[in-house]
């Protein structure tokens, strides 16, 4: 997800420079390029220094993304004074991630916080220059790709709908041309960029769908009356109040081989994590020679809340990422940072019949749910269809077979006809 956002932001800046060359923007291509380079250098250096001071894991991707967001919403530099302001904005953005944080979890969107401070003290608020008619097709396409990747169509739609609905009502009350007002709002404002790039930042998102939708409504409505960056910060406060207030630093206590290329990692946390079976977290593992995919991953918690330790089940490939290689090579007592608990792929509250369908390592949320039901001896009418290539790839089979005691009916399907077993129960 982070790589996609990074690539899209790079595309925005490159296309903006090209448009500036042809006079489609009011800025020179050099000023956009210089601003981007300045933000990148300042954000990278600041983040590296602050990470050492606070002894916190660092993410290069995060620094790149913050720098390019700032490049997109702060007026490009055209003299030495404006370049100095850009440097200060970059420093403020990265500092906010460490100073305005609770147990390594930052509260505010760094870019939004920095431009608000800049507006107050330097009289240089965000210009949101990315919201121009010539760049509108680019931001719409890029935003669509981000939303599709995150599956946040409902979330972003609520934000845009809230904003447009109040804009529509205001236009009616002011007897303005509704069509003109709405079209200008979509093309010339910060709406698309903020809704698809900044509002969707995982670090400041609420954990549950209902809270995310409220969050989107709050920011969308407030953006009509106050600066969008301030509206986003107010939304961040709401998100913080309803979210997990800390990041965990669990220690690796055990590694178990579940299949030929699937391993289970067992972590012990100093504090018990309150989560719902089926949820996932963002896991950060600092390691040397980090590749372009970064040092963060989202993994479903394979363990149940009824178990003492946290478990992850991960598939490894020959040409895997540096993250997975580092995790695989981790020794006992190695710490990892876990945060941003989220996910709505959980048991429904009603007593309807359920069908679980999973393939390969996608079984992990169902393992968490079934273990939870088994430990609590809750009977449910559940059919589990679990597909793999070969029988040896099936994991947690003992648990699923024992689940028959609580109403679980497991069915195992195999897709490799050449290695089909003569008998497979289930």
Secondary structure, 3 states (H helix, E strand, C coil): CHHHHHHHHHHHHHHHHHHHHCCCCCCCHHHHHHHHHHHHHHHHHHHHHHHHHHCCCCCHHHHHHHHHHHHHHCCCCCCHHHHHHHHHHHHHHHHHHHHCEECCEECCCHHHHHHHHHHHHCCCCCCCCCCCHHHHHHHHHHHHHHHHHHCCHHHHHHHHHHHHHHHHHHHHHCCCCHHHHHHHHHHHCCHHHHHHHHCCCHHHCCCCHHHHHHHHHHHHHHHHHCCHHHHHHHHHHHHHHCCCCCCECCEEEEEEEEECCEEEEEEECCCCCCCCCCCEEEEECCCCCCCCCCCEEEEECCCCCCCCCEEEEEECCCCCCHHHHHHHCCCCCCECEEEEEECCCCCCCCCCCEEEEEEHHHHHHHHHHHHHHHHHCCCCCEEEEEEECCHHHCCCHHHHHHHHHHCEEEEEEECCHHHCCCCCCC
